[in-house]
């Protein structure tokens, strides 16, 4: 039961949405960290506070990426078949 591939224009929408929400999610994670006094780029070292800040940025970026994938799948269907 093969599914026809998605048109290139729809896949471009997916790529742009993933890129935009990845960046916005990372920024949101950084802003949340700064609001709680946890800055990923506070010093040149890697203390616990910087590591938690890096984790927040990564979680925000990954969450934004997954949000874009869920949005696309609900609107256009799963691109992988």
C-alpha positions, 0 to 999 in steps of 0.5 A: 500500500504505497502512498504518493509522495508529498509535493515539493512545495509542501515539503518546503513548508515543512522545512521552513516551519521546522527551521523557524520553530527550532530557532524560536524554541531555542530562544524561548528556552534561553529566555526562560533560563535567563528569567530564572537566572540560568544563563547558558553563556554566562561564563567560559566554563561549564558549571551546573548553571551553564549546563542547565541553561544549555539543556533548556536551549536544547529542549526548547529547540527540540520541542519547536522542531517536534511541534512543527512536525506535529503541525505538518502531520495534522495538516498534510499527513505523515510525509514518510508514508 
